[in-house]
Amino acid sequence: MPDGAKAGSSDAPVRLTLKNNATLAHLAAGEVGVLGEDYVEGRLDIDGSMRDLMRLAAAILPGSPVDAARSGWLTSLTRRLLSVWRHSIDRDARQIQFHYDLSDDFYALWLDPHRVYSCAYFREPDMTVAQAQEAKLDHICRKLRLAPGERFLDVGAGWGGLLLWAAENYGVDATGITLSKNQHAYVNKLIEEKGLGSRVRMSLLDYRKLDESTKYDKIASVGMFEHVGIAQLEGYFSKLRRLLRPGGLVLNHGITAGGVDNSELGAGMGEFIEKYIFPGGELTHISNVLSKLAAGGLEGVDIENLRPHYARTLWAWSDALEACLPQARAVLGGEKGERSLRAYRMYLAGCAMGFEHGWTALHQVLAQPVPAGRGDELDYPSDLVYPWRRDYIYKDGARS
């Protein structure tokens, strides 16, 4: 306690050291996001595993953080207007670089060898996270029915995991874009090292600036649309539609809200993510995603919720980071680095808890352009785009 007194069992799995009475008040109120900020800023010290800490966090919440974040019409309108302001091209670039340009070496400590920074796909229960990430990359490529020679666009390509996997295993001509300077440099170096420069390219570019005269057979957007902003979703999907050739497919993979009326979590959790991890990030329910998708001229043909897969992925990342805390401190360095490390410890474990409890979800939505024309005058044969059965995704054997 702030006055030096102690409370609770001496052998409790989690020990909290509170530096002031305000932090004590946050604990009493169950404001777990604010307690996370107290930890980052040094007003609270924690001893114990992240898994035990998150069990404690879930237990002291006064109620569902989804219900706590529900908003009325005025708040929703205000957030929509704010979303328009927050997502200019320049501001989005700064917000992406705030997160992804922290340190390549830091991310390499706890991500898989491909540095895939999105939900894995545990096709088999005993898979490691590295195996599950490769399974996810292949799952996406199969859903898109990638074929040699096709033009493939990866919007928000990260450290190039999907971009290079598609090129090396499916023979596509691949283009990736990112707003992260670090990722841009890293992927271009990999392209050069692998000798793929003739058919793989990575550009430092906002999706809104993509040249629409170039059409793509297939488009993927993985872990990207959370940064777009709710007010921009229809325009975002419309942009993808205009980049897609008639008869093409697009797959959107991203985090969605657990509740229909909230774009973040309550109990201070949303504010913590906004301040320390993803400034400008906004979530929306899958129902709104599908609505905006349709308004943008795309038809959702397959929707898959991978929520439990993301809980397991995040715990794997959290465990990996916890196992290399001294190395992480050395990589990040200094007081600012310590604050970043504390923020990521809370973020990874807290998000794992959120996906476990269903406060957030992860959906893959496969879509095709709504056919243009009337009657028999369609711009492509509508029965040849998306297979009528799912077995083409899961069929064993050669990739096809």
Secondary structure, DSSP 8 states (H G I E B T S, - for coil): -TTS---S-TT-S-EEEE-SHHHHHHHHHT-HHHHHHHHHTTSEEEES-HHHHHHHHHHH-SS-HHHHT---HHHHHHHHHHHHHHT-HHHHHHHHHHHHTS-HHHHHHHS-TT---S----SSTT--HHHHHHHHHHHHHHHHT--TT-EEEEES-TTSHHHHHHHHHH--EEEEEES-HHHHHHHHHHHHHHT-TTTEEEEE--GGGS-TTS-EEEEEEES-GGGT-GGGHHHHHHHHHHHEEEEEEEEEEEEEESSTT-SS-TTTHHHHIIIII-TT-----HHHHHHHHHHTTEEEEEEEE-HHHHHHHHHHHHHHHHTTHHHHHHHH-HHHHHHHHHHHHHHHHHHHHHHHTTSEEEEEEEEEE---SSTT--SS-TTSSS-SSTHHHH--SS--
